[in-house]
Every structure is written in structure tokens, then in C-alpha cells.
Amino acid sequence: MIKNVLITGGTGFIGSNLMTQLLKNDFNIILLKRSFSNTERINDILPKIKFYDIDKIDLLDIFKKEKIDLVINLATFYKKFDSYSDIETIFNANLIYGAKILELMGIFGIKNIINTGSFFEYSYSKSQVKENSDKTNPLNIYGVSKVLFENMLTFYSKKYNIKSVTLRLFYPYGERDNKNKLIPHIISNALADKEIRILNPNQIIDFIYIKDVVSAYIKTINNFSSLKSKNTAINIGSGKFFSVQEIIDTIEKLIGKKLNIIVEKNNNEDPKFSYSNINLAKKIISWQPEYSLSDGLKETIEYYKNQ
């Protein structure tokens, strides 16, 4: 039975929402963070979890101290556009740190890990993308790092008999999101009656509400023991696509006013996004989205109204 969950990257958007729900479901949480991590998103739950500052204590000592049933890997360094200056940071955060965790899992006999992947692992497609490994064709260096880590999971499943599930998230949005991302940017500026600057209103994206993302992790935990494959990748998206203009139109209806949209010149070409086939998620973890785009945006707007 899975009870004690070690989490990397828990101070972020997805991690903070997930840990809140895990506590409600009576899981014990062991959080790995840095002493200088911004804990603003989790200050309300920090007293309820055990955490370690990994810049002050060796990972080996943590694994010696704690009984761990499952690792959830959310640690990541994300950049949409490739940059020479970011390469080392991307691979340290997305590959090397995770490799150390996997090696310690093997040493201490921890057999279960849920990894967090990304739609950036896929090439652009006008049709729904499935999880077949031969379809991965990363859109950027960030996507490359995610694919390489999944290859590492396969290696460690053979080396230490570790079972892994990678949830390949499409475009999450919702409460506690990074304020510079598209939907928080639109909503926060709309509520403040400010100009809203966007790059491409015609860009197509598979948006998925954060509460649906969190439920995917919970469903994966609940179905982990019944999964037959040692390494499973599962798409977590809406299975639909929406343009940025559709997002704007929906927010306008929910807020009840016309937004002041400024389309700026785009010097960087936006990546062409794929959208998800979620049949595998429905089949093996009994998951599918419960929130429509309008419902998710409505809850997100209410959250920002209260900030």
C-alpha cells in the first residue's frame, strides 16, 4: 500500500496543488526542496509535511532516514525557446538530479515512481498524438531532456526492477500558476483593466485544468499496483484543442466585458503544439477530464479575484 510519498519540485504550480490534495487523501509527504526555494504557494501546508533542504543535506542521508513507498518527480527547469545559457541548467535539473534519485531508489529498494513528462516530447501534429515511444520527436531542448529521462527510467527498471509511470502533461492552467503564463496573464490584466499583450491569437493549444491534472496523479497512485508494464507513458490533456482567441473570447464572456488585447510582433516563432489522445488514460488509470474549458476558466478567474 502506498502511504509515504517523496516529492521533488513540490513548490511549483503543479506540485503545490497536488500536495494539497494528497494531504486531503491522508498521504504522508516528504518534500525535497532548496533552502532558497520560494514556498509562497505551499506556506499554508508546509507545517503538515516533512521537508528537506537538499542544498544542506545529502540525498543519501534523506533516503537513509525515510521510509518511501513512491516517488513523484515534478522537478523541472522549463524554457520554451532554446538558449545556450540554459542548456546546463536544463540537464542538471531535468536529468542529473533525477538520475541521482533513481540510483538511490535502487539502493534502498524503492520500486515505484511517477514521473512528469511534457507534450514538448512530441513533434507537431495536426492529429491527436498517442504515447507510442516511436512518436517522440522533441520540440525543444526541454523536450529532449524529458525524453532522455524517460530512457533513463527504462534503464533503471531493468537495473533495479523499478516501475515507472510518466504522465505527459499538455498545457495545464489554473490556480497558483506562473503569473507570466498565458492564461494568468490574460486574467490578471483583464481584472485590473489593463492592456493584455499577446503574440499569436491563432495559436492552437491543448489546455487542461489543474484539478484534472491533480486527479490524474491520484488515479495513477490508486491504480499503480495493477499496471502491467514496467514503463508506462500516459497523455494527460483535454483531448481537444483551443486557440488563444477562443480563450480570450471565453474569458470575456465569464468576466462580462471586452478585453483590451494588443497583438505584439513576435520575434520568436511560437512552437506548433500537438493535442492529446487520452484513450490510454481512460483505459488504464480510469481518468478523463471533468472540467470543461469554461468551467476551468471560471474557477481560475474566481481564484485571481481573491488574490
BALOBA-1460 file (C-alpha; in Angstrom, 3 decimals):
// residues 307
<rec num="1" residu="m" x="0.000" y="0.000" z="0.000"/>
<rec num="2" residu="i" x="1.319" y="3.430" z="-0.950"/>
<rec num="3" residu="k" x="1.321" y="5.798" z="2.023"/>
<rec num="4" residu="n" x="4.636" y="7.686" z="2.150"/>
<rec num="5" residu="v" x="5.275" y="9.828" z="-0.931"/>
<rec num="6" residu="l" x="8.534" y="11.626" z="-1.681"/>
<rec num="7" residu="i" x="8.079" y="14.630" z="-3.972"/>
<rec num="8" residu="t" x="10.593" y="16.636" z="-5.958"/>
<rec num="9" residu="g" x="9.580" y="20.021" z="-7.373"/>
<rec num="10" residu="g" x="6.670" y="20.368" z="-4.981"/>
<rec num="11" residu="t" x="6.898" y="24.139" z="-4.535"/>
<rec num="12" residu="g" x="5.741" y="24.799" z="-8.100"/>
<rec num="13" residu="f" x="2.352" y="25.207" z="-9.718"/>
<rec num="14" residu="i" x="1.516" y="21.527" z="-10.151"/>
<rec num="15" residu="g" x="3.279" y="20.330" z="-7.011"/>
<rec num="16" residu="s" x="1.532" y="22.769" z="-4.688"/>
<rec num="17" residu="n" x="-1.900" y="21.756" z="-5.961"/>
<rec num="18" residu="l" x="-1.014" y="18.063" z="-5.872"/>
<rec num="19" residu="m" x="0.380" y="18.119" z="-2.338"/>
<rec num="20" residu="t" x="-2.748" y="19.879" z="-1.074"/>
<rec num="21" residu="q" x="-4.876" y="17.058" z="-2.466"/>
<rec num="22" residu="l" x="-2.517" y="14.323" z="-1.249"/>
<rec num="23" residu="l" x="-2.840" y="15.662" z="2.297"/>
<rec num="24" residu="k" x="-6.633" y="15.572" z="1.973"/>
<rec num="25" residu="n" x="-6.272" y="11.926" z="0.927"/>
<rec num="26" residu="d" x="-4.170" y="11.171" z="4.046"/>
<rec num="27" residu="f" x="-0.830" y="10.561" z="2.339"/>
<rec num="28" residu="n" x="2.386" y="11.363" z="4.192"/>
<rec num="29" residu="i" x="4.535" y="13.783" z="2.180"/>
<rec num="30" residu="i" x="8.313" y="14.092" z="2.152"/>
<rec num="31" residu="l" x="9.287" y="17.153" z="0.125"/>
<rec num="32" residu="l" x="12.717" y="17.802" z="-1.367"/>
<rec num="33" residu="k" x="13.373" y="21.498" z="-1.925"/>
<rec num="34" residu="r" x="16.159" y="24.051" z="-1.617"/>
<rec num="35" residu="s" x="16.586" y="26.399" z="1.327"/>
<rec num="36" residu="f" x="16.058" y="29.339" z="-1.017"/>
<rec num="37" residu="s" x="13.014" y="27.863" z="-2.806"/>
<rec num="38" residu="n" x="10.013" y="30.148" z="-2.998"/>
<rec num="39" residu="t" x="7.443" y="28.472" z="-0.736"/>
<rec num="40" residu="e" x="4.701" y="31.055" z="-1.262"/>
<rec num="41" residu="r" x="2.416" y="28.517" z="-2.913"/>
<rec num="42" residu="i" x="2.736" y="25.978" z="-0.070"/>
<rec num="43" residu="n" x="3.094" y="28.079" z="3.090"/>
<rec num="44" residu="d" x="-0.391" y="27.016" z="4.194"/>
<rec num="45" residu="i" x="0.516" y="23.304" z="4.102"/>
<rec num="46" residu="l" x="4.232" y="23.433" z="4.969"/>
<rec num="47" residu="p" x="3.609" y="22.682" z="8.685"/>
<rec num="48" residu="k" x="1.779" y="19.488" z="7.671"/>
<rec num="49" residu="i" x="4.597" y="17.949" z="5.627"/>
<rec num="50" residu="k" x="8.162" y="16.825" z="6.233"/>
<rec num="51" residu="f" x="10.685" y="18.636" z="4.078"/>
<rec num="52" residu="y" x="14.421" y="18.655" z="3.484"/>
<rec num="53" residu="d" x="16.602" y="21.401" z="2.035"/>
<rec num="54" residu="i" x="18.728" y="19.446" z="-0.402"/>
<rec num="55" residu="d" x="21.417" y="22.134" z="-0.537"/>
<rec num="56" residu="k" x="22.029" y="21.479" z="3.177"/>
<rec num="57" residu="i" x="21.691" y="17.710" z="3.428"/>
<rec num="58" residu="d" x="22.895" y="14.933" z="1.157"/>
<rec num="59" residu="l" x="20.204" y="12.992" z="-0.705"/>
<rec num="60" residu="l" x="21.723" y="9.765" z="0.576"/>
<rec num="61" residu="d" x="21.066" y="10.787" z="4.188"/>
<rec num="62" residu="i" x="17.426" y="11.552" z="3.382"/>
<rec num="63" residu="f" x="16.889" y="8.129" z="1.862"/>
<rec num="64" residu="k" x="18.542" y="6.524" z="4.877"/>
<rec num="65" residu="k" x="16.124" y="8.294" z="7.231"/>
<rec num="66" residu="e" x="12.812" y="7.934" z="5.444"/>
<rec num="67" residu="k" x="10.512" y="5.069" z="4.540"/>
<rec num="68" residu="i" x="9.375" y="5.850" z="0.996"/>
<rec num="69" residu="d" x="6.700" y="3.950" z="-0.921"/>
<rec num="70" residu="l" x="6.527" y="6.148" z="-4.015"/>
<rec num="71" residu="v" x="8.485" y="8.973" z="-5.637"/>
<rec num="72" residu="i" x="6.690" y="11.686" z="-7.624"/>
<rec num="73" residu="n" x="9.143" y="13.586" z="-9.797"/>
<rec num="74" residu="l" x="7.946" y="17.120" z="-10.553"/>
<rec num="75" residu="a" x="11.344" y="18.832" z="-10.510"/>
<rec num="76" residu="t" x="11.965" y="20.621" z="-13.769"/>
<rec num="77" residu="f" x="13.569" y="23.607" z="-15.428"/>
<rec num="78" residu="y" x="11.382" y="24.771" z="-18.288"/>
<rec num="79" residu="k" x="12.241" y="27.032" z="-21.188"/>
<rec num="80" residu="k" x="10.084" y="27.259" z="-24.303"/>
<rec num="81" residu="f" x="12.844" y="28.648" z="-26.517"/>
<rec num="82" residu="d" x="16.325" y="27.142" z="-26.675"/>
<rec num="83" residu="s" x="19.213" y="29.171" z="-25.287"/>
<rec num="84" residu="y" x="22.909" y="28.395" z="-24.971"/>
<rec num="85" residu="s" x="22.965" y="29.779" z="-21.431"/>
<rec num="86" residu="d" x="20.170" y="27.439" z="-20.237"/>
<rec num="87" residu="i" x="21.490" y="24.102" z="-21.500"/>
<rec num="88" residu="e" x="23.484" y="23.129" z="-18.411"/>
<rec num="89" residu="t" x="20.685" y="24.135" z="-16.041"/>
<rec num="90" residu="i" x="18.085" y="22.203" z="-18.043"/>
<rec num="91" residu="f" x="20.070" y="18.958" z="-17.996"/>
<rec num="92" residu="n" x="21.113" y="19.293" z="-14.360"/>
<rec num="93" residu="a" x="17.513" y="19.812" z="-13.224"/>
<rec num="94" residu="n" x="15.711" y="17.515" z="-15.642"/>
<rec num="95" residu="l" x="18.185" y="14.652" z="-15.977"/>
<rec num="96" residu="i" x="21.083" y="14.508" z="-13.497"/>
<rec num="97" residu="y" x="19.049" y="15.272" z="-10.368"/>
<rec num="98" residu="g" x="16.506" y="12.643" z="-11.374"/>
<rec num="99" residu="a" x="19.243" y="10.112" z="-12.083"/>
<rec num="100" residu="k" x="20.524" y="10.510" z="-8.523"/>
<rec num="101" residu="i" x="17.013" y="9.902" z="-7.202"/>
<rec num="102" residu="l" x="16.670" y="6.758" z="-9.323"/>
<rec num="103" residu="e" x="20.024" y="5.391" z="-8.175"/>
<rec num="104" residu="l" x="19.018" y="5.902" z="-4.537"/>
<rec num="105" residu="m" x="15.654" y="4.264" z="-5.196"/>
<rec num="106" residu="g" x="17.513" y="1.205" z="-6.406"/>
<rec num="107" residu="i" x="19.923" y="1.169" z="-3.463"/>
<rec num="108" residu="f" x="17.078" y="1.404" z="-0.918"/>
<rec num="109" residu="g" x="14.625" y="-0.886" z="-2.675"/>
<rec num="110" residu="i" x="12.011" y="1.731" z="-3.625"/>
<rec num="111" residu="k" x="10.135" y="0.334" z="-6.598"/>
<rec num="112" residu="n" x="7.598" y="2.977" z="-7.670"/>
<rec num="113" residu="i" x="7.942" y="6.358" z="-9.381"/>
<rec num="114" residu="i" x="5.541" y="8.710" z="-11.139"/>
<rec num="115" residu="n" x="7.463" y="10.953" z="-13.497"/>
<rec num="116" residu="t" x="6.213" y="14.161" z="-15.074"/>
<rec num="117" residu="g" x="6.662" y="14.435" z="-18.818"/>
<rec num="118" residu="s" x="5.552" y="17.038" z="-21.331"/>
<rec num="119" residu="f" x="3.835" y="17.469" z="-24.688"/>
<rec num="120" residu="f" x="7.118" y="19.049" z="-25.798"/>
<rec num="121" residu="e" x="8.330" y="15.455" z="-26.210"/>
<rec num="122" residu="y" x="6.136" y="15.166" z="-29.300"/>
<rec num="123" residu="s" x="6.620" y="16.651" z="-32.725"/>
<rec num="124" residu="y" x="3.938" y="18.926" z="-34.082"/>
<rec num="125" residu="s" x="0.925" y="17.043" z="-35.354"/>
<rec num="126" residu="k" x="-2.455" y="18.111" z="-36.729"/>
<rec num="127" residu="s" x="-3.997" y="14.937" z="-35.348"/>
<rec num="128" residu="q" x="-4.137" y="13.585" z="-31.794"/>
<rec num="129" residu="v" x="-0.818" y="12.195" z="-30.604"/>
<rec num="130" residu="k" x="-0.583" y="8.829" z="-28.892"/>
<rec num="131" residu="e" x="2.027" y="7.672" z="-26.409"/>
<rec num="132" residu="n" x="3.972" y="5.300" z="-28.702"/>
<rec num="133" residu="s" x="7.657" y="5.813" z="-27.951"/>
<rec num="134" residu="d" x="8.498" y="5.952" z="-31.661"/>
<rec num="135" residu="k" x="6.397" y="9.119" z="-31.915"/>
<rec num="136" residu="t" x="8.574" y="11.212" z="-29.609"/>
<rec num="137" residu="n" x="10.349" y="13.923" z="-31.551"/>
<rec num="138" residu="p" x="11.041" y="16.810" z="-29.162"/>
<rec num="139" residu="l" x="10.076" y="20.369" z="-29.994"/>
<rec num="140" residu="n" x="12.959" y="21.913" z="-27.994"/>
<rec num="141" residu="i" x="15.895" y="21.141" z="-25.672"/>
<rec num="142" residu="y" x="13.496" y="20.959" z="-22.737"/>
<rec num="143" residu="g" x="11.608" y="18.204" z="-24.572"/>
<rec num="144" residu="v" x="14.895" y="16.425" z="-25.308"/>
<rec num="145" residu="s" x="15.715" y="16.358" z="-21.588"/>
<rec num="146" residu="k" x="12.303" y="14.847" z="-20.826"/>
<rec num="147" residu="v" x="12.719" y="12.110" z="-23.443"/>
<rec num="148" residu="l" x="16.207" y="11.282" z="-22.157"/>
<rec num="149" residu="f" x="14.905" y="10.941" z="-18.611"/>
<rec num="150" residu="e" x="12.235" y="8.524" z="-19.795"/>
<rec num="151" residu="n" x="15.021" y="6.480" z="-21.397"/>
<rec num="152" residu="m" x="16.779" y="6.550" z="-18.044"/>
<rec num="153" residu="l" x="13.631" y="5.215" z="-16.383"/>
<rec num="154" residu="t" x="13.736" y="2.257" z="-18.763"/>
<rec num="155" residu="f" x="17.358" y="1.624" z="-17.834"/>
<rec num="156" residu="y" x="16.609" y="1.700" z="-14.098"/>
<rec num="157" residu="s" x="13.582" y="-0.533" z="-14.456"/>
<rec num="158" residu="k" x="15.982" y="-3.184" z="-15.765"/>
<rec num="159" residu="k" x="18.763" y="-2.426" z="-13.313"/>
<rec num="160" residu="y" x="16.656" y="-2.271" z="-10.124"/>
<rec num="161" residu="n" x="13.209" y="-3.565" z="-11.145"/>
<rec num="162" residu="i" x="11.672" y="-0.113" z="-10.703"/>
<rec num="163" residu="k" x="8.179" y="0.504" z="-12.099"/>
<rec num="164" residu="s" x="7.570" y="3.934" z="-13.614"/>
<rec num="165" residu="v" x="4.623" y="5.862" z="-14.981"/>
<rec num="166" residu="t" x="5.264" y="9.077" z="-16.903"/>
<rec num="167" residu="l" x="2.355" y="11.486" z="-17.127"/>
<rec num="168" residu="r" x="2.937" y="13.577" z="-20.233"/>
<rec num="169" residu="l" x="1.130" y="16.786" z="-19.376"/>
<rec num="170" residu="f" x="-0.179" y="19.016" z="-22.089"/>
<rec num="171" residu="y" x="-0.866" y="22.680" z="-21.171"/>
<rec num="172" residu="p" x="-2.010" y="22.944" z="-17.522"/>
<rec num="173" residu="y" x="-3.612" y="26.121" z="-16.222"/>
<rec num="174" residu="g" x="-5.416" y="27.171" z="-13.059"/>
<rec num="175" residu="e" x="-4.864" y="28.293" z="-9.510"/>
<rec num="176" residu="r" x="-1.281" y="29.077" z="-8.413"/>
<rec num="177" residu="d" x="0.020" y="29.089" z="-11.974"/>
<rec num="178" residu="n" x="3.055" y="31.118" z="-13.012"/>
<rec num="179" residu="k" x="1.762" y="34.677" z="-13.433"/>
<rec num="180" residu="n" x="3.734" y="35.113" z="-16.668"/>
<rec num="181" residu="k" x="1.997" y="32.244" z="-18.453"/>
<rec num="182" residu="l" x="-0.742" y="32.908" z="-20.968"/>
<rec num="183" residu="i" x="-3.966" y="32.376" z="-19.015"/>
<rec num="184" residu="p" x="-2.873" y="34.073" z="-15.735"/>
<rec num="185" residu="h" x="-1.511" y="36.936" z="-17.826"/>
<rec num="186" residu="i" x="-4.848" y="37.412" z="-19.588"/>
<rec num="187" residu="i" x="-6.996" y="37.047" z="-16.468"/>
<rec num="188" residu="s" x="-4.940" y="39.190" z="-14.096"/>
<rec num="189" residu="n" x="-4.691" y="42.044" z="-16.593"/>
<rec num="190" residu="a" x="-8.359" y="41.745" z="-17.513"/>
<rec num="191" residu="l" x="-9.389" y="42.056" z="-13.862"/>
<rec num="192" residu="a" x="-7.119" y="45.092" z="-13.494"/>
<rec num="193" residu="d" x="-8.488" y="46.729" z="-16.672"/>
<rec num="194" residu="k" x="-5.028" y="46.742" z="-18.222"/>
<rec num="195" residu="e" x="-3.783" y="46.107" z="-21.733"/>
<rec num="196" residu="i" x="-3.264" y="42.422" z="-22.497"/>
<rec num="197" residu="r" x="-0.320" y="41.789" z="-24.778"/>
<rec num="198" residu="i" x="-0.247" y="38.520" z="-26.682"/>
<rec num="199" residu="l" x="1.848" y="37.179" z="-29.524"/>
<rec num="200" residu="n" x="-0.398" y="34.950" z="-31.592"/>
<rec num="201" residu="p" x="-4.189" y="34.756" z="-31.150"/>
<rec num="202" residu="n" x="-4.378" y="31.899" z="-33.655"/>
<rec num="203" residu="q" x="-2.001" y="29.575" z="-31.822"/>
<rec num="204" residu="i" x="-3.629" y="26.216" z="-31.045"/>
<rec num="205" residu="i" x="-3.059" y="24.609" z="-27.606"/>
<rec num="206" residu="d" x="-4.423" y="21.619" z="-25.648"/>
<rec num="207" residu="f" x="-5.342" y="23.242" z="-22.310"/>
<rec num="208" residu="i" x="-6.031" y="21.096" z="-19.234"/>
<rec num="209" residu="y" x="-7.311" y="22.433" z="-15.898"/>
<rec num="210" residu="i" x="-5.103" y="21.872" z="-12.854"/>
<rec num="211" residu="k" x="-7.733" y="19.971" z="-10.853"/>
<rec num="212" residu="d" x="-7.956" y="17.463" z="-13.684"/>
<rec num="213" residu="v" x="-4.150" y="17.173" z="-13.705"/>
<rec num="214" residu="v" x="-4.107" y="16.517" z="-9.959"/>
<rec num="215" residu="s" x="-6.812" y="13.880" z="-10.283"/>
<rec num="216" residu="a" x="-4.639" y="12.119" z="-12.890"/>
<rec num="217" residu="y" x="-1.820" y="11.776" z="-10.351"/>
<rec num="218" residu="i" x="-4.230" y="10.487" z="-7.695"/>
<rec num="219" residu="k" x="-5.758" y="7.985" z="-10.130"/>
<rec num="220" residu="t" x="-2.278" y="6.824" z="-11.113"/>
<rec num="221" residu="i" x="-1.365" y="6.204" z="-7.469"/>
<rec num="222" residu="n" x="-4.596" y="4.293" z="-6.898"/>
<rec num="223" residu="n" x="-4.031" y="2.108" z="-9.978"/>
<rec num="224" residu="f" x="-0.254" y="1.766" z="-9.726"/>
<rec num="225" residu="s" x="-0.130" y="-1.816" z="-8.488"/>
<rec num="226" residu="s" x="-2.394" y="-3.042" z="-11.296"/>
<rec num="227" residu="l" x="-0.291" y="-1.581" z="-14.130"/>
<rec num="228" residu="k" x="1.283" y="-4.397" z="-16.113"/>
<rec num="229" residu="s" x="4.081" y="-2.556" z="-17.901"/>
<rec num="230" residu="k" x="7.297" y="-1.598" z="-16.111"/>
<rec num="231" residu="n" x="7.435" y="1.711" z="-18.002"/>
<rec num="232" residu="t" x="4.211" y="3.394" z="-18.982"/>
<rec num="233" residu="a" x="3.717" y="6.818" z="-20.588"/>
<rec num="234" residu="i" x="0.250" y="8.375" z="-20.406"/>
<rec num="235" residu="n" x="-1.035" y="11.546" z="-22.038"/>
<rec num="236" residu="i" x="-2.820" y="13.930" z="-19.683"/>
<rec num="237" residu="g" x="-4.662" y="16.553" z="-21.687"/>
<rec num="238" residu="s" x="-8.153" y="17.605" z="-22.667"/>
<rec num="239" residu="g" x="-8.097" y="15.611" z="-25.895"/>
<rec num="240" residu="k" x="-9.194" y="18.834" z="-27.590"/>
<rec num="241" residu="f" x="-7.532" y="21.981" z="-28.852"/>
<rec num="242" residu="f" x="-8.374" y="25.637" z="-28.461"/>
<rec num="243" residu="s" x="-6.959" y="28.783" z="-29.998"/>
<rec num="244" residu="v" x="-5.691" y="31.636" z="-27.865"/>
<rec num="245" residu="q" x="-8.529" y="33.690" z="-29.346"/>
<rec num="246" residu="e" x="-11.048" y="31.153" z="-28.021"/>
<rec num="247" residu="i" x="-9.516" y="31.553" z="-24.569"/>
<rec num="248" residu="i" x="-9.882" y="35.316" z="-24.827"/>
<rec num="249" residu="d" x="-13.498" y="35.026" z="-26.040"/>
<rec num="250" residu="t" x="-14.397" y="32.673" z="-23.170"/>
<rec num="251" residu="i" x="-12.797" y="34.907" z="-20.542"/>
<rec num="252" residu="e" x="-14.627" y="37.920" z="-21.962"/>
<rec num="253" residu="k" x="-17.953" y="36.093" z="-21.555"/>
<rec num="254" residu="l" x="-17.140" y="34.987" z="-17.997"/>
<rec num="255" residu="i" x="-15.942" y="38.427" z="-16.886"/>
<rec num="256" residu="g" x="-18.622" y="40.249" z="-18.817"/>
<rec num="257" residu="k" x="-16.550" y="42.832" z="-20.639"/>
<rec num="258" residu="k" x="-14.436" y="43.349" z="-23.739"/>
<rec num="259" residu="l" x="-10.721" y="42.843" z="-23.142"/>
<rec num="260" residu="n" x="-8.079" y="45.277" z="-24.366"/>
<rec num="261" residu="i" x="-5.953" y="42.934" z="-26.469"/>
<rec num="262" residu="i" x="-2.715" y="44.113" z="-28.077"/>
<rec num="263" residu="v" x="-1.108" y="41.705" z="-30.563"/>
<rec num="264" residu="e" x="2.637" y="42.281" z="-30.485"/>
<rec num="265" residu="k" x="5.197" y="41.482" z="-33.113"/>
<rec num="266" residu="n" x="6.634" y="38.045" z="-32.392"/>
<rec num="267" residu="n" x="10.380" y="37.732" z="-32.980"/>
<rec num="268" residu="n" x="10.381" y="34.099" z="-31.837"/>
<rec num="269" residu="e" x="8.222" y="31.624" z="-33.694"/>
<rec num="270" residu="d" x="5.793" y="30.002" z="-31.263"/>
<rec num="271" residu="p" x="6.112" y="26.212" z="-31.224"/>
<rec num="272" residu="k" x="3.312" y="24.465" z="-33.055"/>
<rec num="273" residu="f" x="1.530" y="22.392" z="-30.440"/>
<rec num="274" residu="s" x="0.089" y="18.916" z="-30.626"/>
<rec num="275" residu="y" x="-3.048" y="17.806" z="-28.861"/>
<rec num="276" residu="s" x="-3.572" y="14.652" z="-26.870"/>
<rec num="277" residu="n" x="-5.167" y="11.307" z="-27.446"/>
<rec num="278" residu="i" x="-6.251" y="10.320" z="-23.907"/>
<rec num="279" residu="n" x="-7.661" y="6.849" z="-24.606"/>
<rec num="280" residu="l" x="-4.833" y="5.161" z="-22.701"/>
<rec num="281" residu="a" x="-5.505" y="7.286" z="-19.597"/>
<rec num="282" residu="k" x="-9.164" y="6.306" z="-19.738"/>
<rec num="283" residu="k" x="-8.256" y="2.647" z="-20.129"/>
<rec num="284" residu="i" x="-5.516" y="2.023" z="-17.568"/>
<rec num="285" residu="i" x="-5.994" y="4.636" z="-14.823"/>
<rec num="286" residu="s" x="-9.721" y="5.296" z="-15.369"/>
<rec num="287" residu="w" x="-9.082" y="9.016" z="-15.828"/>
<rec num="288" residu="q" x="-10.627" y="11.635" z="-18.039"/>
<rec num="289" residu="p" x="-11.089" y="15.394" z="-17.631"/>
<rec num="290" residu="e" x="-14.097" y="16.508" z="-15.606"/>
<rec num="291" residu="y" x="-13.807" y="20.246" z="-16.250"/>
<rec num="292" residu="s" x="-14.784" y="21.945" z="-19.491"/>
<rec num="293" residu="l" x="-12.702" y="24.890" z="-20.651"/>
<rec num="294" residu="s" x="-15.384" y="27.298" z="-19.454"/>
<rec num="295" residu="d" x="-15.662" y="25.633" z="-16.020"/>
<rec num="296" residu="g" x="-11.898" y="25.604" z="-15.514"/>
<rec num="297" residu="l" x="-11.523" y="29.227" z="-16.552"/>
<rec num="298" residu="k" x="-14.425" y="30.227" z="-14.289"/>
<rec num="299" residu="e" x="-12.706" y="28.730" z="-11.231"/>
<rec num="300" residu="t" x="-9.383" y="30.255" z="-12.257"/>
<rec num="301" residu="i" x="-10.959" y="33.711" z="-12.574"/>
<rec num="302" residu="e" x="-12.504" y="33.385" z="-9.110"/>
<rec num="303" residu="y" x="-9.092" y="32.473" z="-7.700"/>
<rec num="304" residu="y" x="-7.468" y="35.588" z="-9.183"/>
<rec num="305" residu="k" x="-10.330" y="37.784" z="-7.988"/>
<rec num="306" residu="n" x="-9.477" y="36.733" z="-4.438"/>
<rec num="307" residu="q" x="-5.748" y="37.391" z="-4.727"/>
